[in-house]
Amino acid sequence: MKHFRQKELEQMPSRFRAHLINSCTGYKSANLLGTISKKGVTNLAVFNSVVHIGSNPPMLGFILRPLTVKRNTYSNFKETGYFTVNQVNKEIITDAHHTAAKYEEDVSEFSKTNLTESYLDDFAAPYVAQSTIKLGCRYLNEYEIKENGCLLIIGQIEHIYLPEDLIHADGWVQLDKAESIATIGLDGYALPTLLDRLAYPKPNEATKSLL
Amino acid sequence: MKHFRQKELEQMPSRFRAHLINSCTGYKSANLLGTISKKGVTNLAVFNSVVHIGSNPPMLGFILRPLTVKRNTYSNFKETGYFTVNQVNKEIITDAHHTAAKYEEDVSEFSKTNLTESYLDDFAAPYVAQSTIKLGCRYLNEYEIKENGCLLIIGQIEHIYLPEDLIHADGWVQLDKAESIATIGLDGYALPTLLDRLAYPKPNEATKSLL
């Protein structure tokens, strides 16, 4: 068993620490955030930090790194009020990852990958046609994390598009049927297989499978 | 393709919406948070909302539901200043899920599962012996999400324990070797298999595999 203490974490090379800390907290989601500027330049960026905030109203959050450099995703949803969240599946890993390359502000990541803009129901931000599960979100608020200047962005989910056969009778979405991807750290892409669904747990009763 | 609009999301049955919204944003991590009260009662609770906040200093965050009912995890790390984050693997899914059952405050979830308390290097909170990857964290701060009363808790990672053979030369941790679990929504547990690791992407260059 390897043990890293605080002092060792402080003193290790910065890239080693970044990989270690990003990956040791477990699998994360892989989503492409789609936005468009007032001038009409689209942007696409991969995020692994989307979290559930609440279901009534439906809200999600994600972490944005400090605004010390210009973040097109941020400036776009601040201008328009809207962004899309497009789930990464097995077929689009490489293109999704490529959206993290540093292109100039007037270059759309859509033009540098095989991913295609899709506009649905007059929503004010582009979806990714190749994503199986797509969410249309309205920007609600942001919270600055004073410890390092990151922002927690809160959005309300206003539209959900997904294949009907993924949705169970109780609303649960079987992501492995969509070949959705889970990420490890900054650059690892893994394909999960469902093992089990477990019933709501009750004290002093054995937990049952729902499958 | 099924399309849920905002009005349909508002009007659907509450449990259906909870399952749908929790699962449609993608796979999440599965971690057991271990704490102990000043009186010495341990607590263990499963969380799927751990996110990366920063690597220098190493920080993670997680979302805690509103404090309208007593949350033992919260009161414990506020009392002691410390908590542990223990990754859920394939072998402990059922016990991890069972920690969400509503036990009285003086009952430790360790006593109601096969999970075992482990105290390492005099850290002030219990680890889970059966977890392959264990983090010791110090509570730093909390941010109230005004939209629904949830809290974003920020902790600094002070200790990391994990098997040495999971760690690549550049610090990246291969979670599938530990049989770490990814979750779908409130009750789905999936086992990921690594597909690829991709090099840092550069503009106008094809993205390369690191494997």
Contacts between the chains, C-beta under 8 A, distances in Angstrom:
chain1	res1	chain2	res2	distance
A	1	B	161	5.6
A	1	B	162	7.1
A	1	B	163	6.2
A	1	B	164	7.4
A	2	B	160	7.9
A	2	B	161	7.2
A	2	B	162	5.9
A	2	B	163	7.0
A	2	B	164	4.4
A	2	B	167	6.5
A	3	B	120	7.9
A	3	B	121	7.5
A	3	B	159	6.8
A	3	B	160	7.3
A	3	B	161	5.4
A	4	B	159	7.0
A	4	B	160	4.3
A	5	B	121	7.8
A	5	B	158	7.4
A	5	B	159	6.2
A	6	B	158	4.4
A	6	B	159	7.2
A	9	B	57	7.7
A	9	B	58	5.4
A	9	B	157	7.0
A	9	B	158	7.7
A	9	B	160	7.3
A	10	B	57	7.3
A	12	B	171	7.6
A	14	B	55	7.8
A	14	B	56	6.5
A	15	B	170	6.5
A	15	B	171	6.9
A	16	B	170	6.2
A	16	B	171	3.6
A	17	B	55	5.1
A	17	B	56	6.3
A	17	B	58	6.9
A	17	B	171	6.6
A	18	B	55	4.5
A	18	B	56	7.8
A	18	B	171	7.2
A	19	B	168	7.5
A	19	B	170	5.4
A	19	B	171	3.6
A	19	B	172	4.2
A	19	B	173	7.7
A	20	B	55	7.7
A	20	B	160	7.2
A	20	B	167	7.2
A	20	B	171	4.0
A	20	B	172	7.4
A	20	B	173	6.5
A	21	B	52	6.8
A	21	B	54	7.9
A	21	B	55	3.9
A	21	B	58	4.5
A	21	B	157	6.6
A	22	B	52	5.3
A	22	B	55	6.5
A	23	B	171	7.9
A	23	B	172	5.4
A	23	B	173	4.0
A	23	B	175	6.7
A	24	B	133	5.9
A	24	B	135	6.6
A	24	B	157	7.9
A	24	B	160	5.7
A	24	B	162	6.6
A	24	B	173	5.2
A	25	B	29	6.2
A	25	B	31	7.2
A	25	B	50	5.1
A	25	B	51	7.6
A	25	B	52	6.1
A	25	B	60	5.3
A	25	B	85	6.9
A	25	B	87	7.9
A	25	B	135	7.2
A	26	B	29	2.9
A	26	B	30	6.5
A	26	B	31	5.8
A	26	B	50	6.2
A	26	B	87	5.4
A	26	B	133	7.9
A	26	B	175	6.9
A	26	B	180	6.1
A	26	B	182	7.6
A	27	B	27	5.7
A	27	B	28	7.4
A	27	B	29	5.4
A	27	B	175	6.2
A	27	B	180	6.5
A	27	B	181	7.7
A	27	B	182	3.9
A	27	B	192	5.9
A	28	B	27	7.4
A	28	B	28	7.3
A	28	B	29	6.4
A	28	B	51	7.3
A	28	B	52	7.5
A	29	B	25	6.1
A	29	B	26	2.9
A	29	B	27	5.3
A	29	B	28	6.4
A	30	B	26	6.5
A	31	B	25	7.2
A	31	B	26	5.8
A	48	B	52	7.5
A	49	B	51	4.8
A	49	B	52	6.4
A	50	B	25	5.1
A	50	B	26	6.2
A	51	B	25	7.6
A	51	B	28	7.3
A	51	B	49	4.8
A	51	B	51	5.6
A	51	B	63	5.7
A	52	B	21	6.8
A	52	B	22	5.3
A	52	B	25	6.1
A	52	B	28	7.5
A	52	B	48	7.5
A	52	B	49	6.4
A	52	B	63	7.1
A	53	B	63	6.6
A	53	B	145	6.3
A	53	B	147	7.2
A	53	B	148	6.7
A	53	B	150	6.0
A	54	B	21	7.9
A	54	B	147	7.2
A	54	B	148	4.3
A	54	B	150	6.5
A	55	B	14	7.8
A	55	B	17	5.1
A	55	B	18	4.5
A	55	B	20	7.7
A	55	B	21	4.0
A	55	B	22	6.6
A	56	B	14	6.6
A	56	B	17	6.3
A	56	B	18	7.8
A	57	B	9	7.7
A	57	B	10	7.3
A	57	B	147	7.9
A	57	B	148	7.9
A	58	B	9	5.4
A	58	B	17	6.9
A	58	B	21	4.5
A	59	B	147	6.1
A	59	B	148	6.8
A	60	B	25	5.3
A	61	B	63	7.4
A	61	B	145	7.5
A	61	B	152	7.8
A	63	B	51	5.7
A	63	B	52	7.1
A	63	B	53	6.6
A	63	B	61	7.4
A	85	B	25	6.9
A	87	B	25	8.0
A	87	B	26	5.4
A	90	B	195	6.9
A	93	B	195	6.7
A	93	B	196	6.3
A	93	B	198	7.3
A	94	B	196	8.0
A	94	B	198	6.7
A	94	B	207	5.2
A	97	B	198	4.5
A	97	B	201	5.8
A	97	B	207	5.6
A	98	B	201	4.8
A	98	B	207	5.0
A	99	B	201	7.8
A	100	B	200	7.9
A	100	B	201	5.2
A	101	B	201	4.0
A	101	B	202	5.6
A	101	B	203	4.7
A	101	B	205	7.9
A	102	B	203	6.3
A	103	B	203	5.3
A	112	B	203	7.3
A	112	B	204	7.2
A	120	B	3	7.9
A	121	B	3	7.5
A	121	B	5	7.8
A	133	B	24	5.9
A	133	B	26	7.8
A	135	B	24	6.6
A	135	B	25	7.2
A	140	B	147	5.9
A	141	B	145	7.8
A	141	B	146	7.1
A	141	B	147	6.3
A	143	B	143	4.9
A	143	B	145	6.9
A	143	B	152	6.9
A	145	B	53	6.3
A	145	B	61	7.5
A	145	B	141	7.8
A	145	B	143	6.9
A	145	B	152	7.6
A	145	B	154	6.4
A	146	B	141	7.0
A	147	B	53	7.1
A	147	B	54	7.2
A	147	B	57	7.9
A	147	B	59	6.1
A	147	B	140	5.9
A	147	B	141	6.2
A	147	B	154	5.8
A	148	B	53	6.7
A	148	B	54	4.3
A	148	B	57	7.9
A	148	B	59	6.7
A	150	B	53	6.0
A	150	B	54	6.5
A	152	B	61	7.8
A	152	B	143	6.8
A	152	B	145	7.6
A	152	B	152	5.7
A	154	B	145	6.4
A	154	B	147	5.8
A	157	B	9	7.0
A	157	B	21	6.6
A	157	B	24	7.8
A	158	B	5	7.4
A	158	B	6	4.4
A	158	B	9	7.7
A	159	B	3	6.8
A	159	B	4	7.0
A	159	B	5	6.2
A	159	B	6	7.1
A	160	B	2	7.8
A	160	B	3	7.3
A	160	B	4	4.3
A	160	B	9	7.3
A	160	B	20	7.2
A	160	B	24	5.7
A	161	B	1	5.7
A	161	B	2	7.2
A	161	B	3	5.3
A	162	B	1	7.1
A	162	B	2	5.9
A	162	B	24	6.6
A	163	B	1	6.2
A	163	B	2	7.0
A	164	B	1	7.4
A	164	B	2	4.4
A	167	B	2	6.6
A	167	B	20	7.2
A	168	B	19	7.5
A	170	B	15	6.5
A	170	B	16	6.2
A	170	B	19	5.4
A	171	B	12	7.6
A	171	B	15	6.9
A	171	B	16	3.6
A	171	B	17	6.5
A	171	B	18	7.2
A	171	B	19	3.6
A	171	B	20	4.0
A	171	B	23	7.8
A	172	B	19	4.2
A	172	B	20	7.4
A	172	B	23	5.4
A	172	B	184	7.2
A	172	B	185	5.4
A	172	B	186	7.9
A	172	B	187	7.5
A	172	B	188	6.7
A	173	B	19	7.7
A	173	B	20	6.5
A	173	B	23	4.0
A	173	B	24	5.2
A	173	B	184	7.0
A	173	B	185	7.0
A	174	B	184	7.2
A	174	B	188	7.6
A	175	B	23	6.8
A	175	B	26	6.9
A	175	B	27	6.2
A	175	B	184	5.1
A	175	B	188	7.8
A	175	B	190	7.4
A	176	B	184	7.8
A	176	B	190	6.0
A	180	B	26	6.1
A	180	B	27	6.5
A	181	B	27	7.7
A	181	B	195	7.5
A	182	B	26	7.6
A	182	B	27	3.9
A	182	B	182	4.4
A	182	B	190	7.7
A	182	B	192	4.9
A	184	B	172	7.2
A	184	B	173	7.1
A	184	B	174	7.2
A	184	B	175	5.1
A	184	B	176	7.8
A	184	B	194	7.2
A	184	B	197	8.0
A	185	B	172	5.4
A	185	B	173	7.0
A	186	B	172	8.0
A	187	B	172	7.4
A	187	B	197	5.2
A	187	B	198	5.1
A	187	B	199	7.3
A	187	B	200	7.4
A	187	B	210	6.9
A	188	B	172	6.7
A	188	B	174	7.6
A	188	B	175	7.8
A	188	B	194	6.3
A	188	B	196	7.6
A	188	B	197	4.9
A	189	B	194	7.6
A	189	B	195	5.0
A	189	B	196	5.3
A	189	B	197	7.5
A	189	B	198	7.1
A	190	B	175	7.4
A	190	B	176	6.0
A	190	B	182	7.7
A	190	B	192	3.6
A	190	B	193	6.0
A	190	B	194	4.9
A	190	B	195	6.0
A	191	B	192	6.3
A	191	B	193	5.6
A	191	B	195	5.3
A	192	B	27	5.9
A	192	B	182	4.9
A	192	B	190	3.6
A	192	B	191	6.3
A	192	B	192	4.1
A	192	B	193	7.7
A	193	B	190	6.0
A	193	B	191	5.6
A	193	B	192	7.7
A	193	B	193	7.2
A	194	B	184	7.2
A	194	B	188	6.3
A	194	B	189	7.6
A	194	B	190	4.9
A	195	B	90	6.9
A	195	B	93	6.7
A	195	B	181	7.5
A	195	B	189	5.0
A	195	B	190	6.0
A	195	B	191	5.3
A	196	B	93	6.4
A	196	B	188	7.6
A	196	B	189	5.3
A	197	B	184	7.9
A	197	B	187	5.2
A	197	B	188	4.9
A	197	B	189	7.5
A	198	B	93	7.3
A	198	B	94	6.7
A	198	B	97	4.5
A	198	B	187	5.0
A	198	B	189	7.1
A	199	B	187	7.3
A	200	B	100	7.9
A	200	B	187	7.4
A	201	B	97	5.7
A	201	B	98	4.8
A	201	B	99	7.8
A	201	B	100	5.2
A	201	B	101	4.0
A	202	B	101	5.6
A	203	B	101	4.7
A	203	B	102	6.3
A	203	B	103	5.3
A	203	B	112	7.3
A	204	B	112	7.2
A	205	B	101	7.8
A	207	B	94	5.2
A	207	B	97	5.6
A	207	B	98	5.0
A	210	B	187	6.8
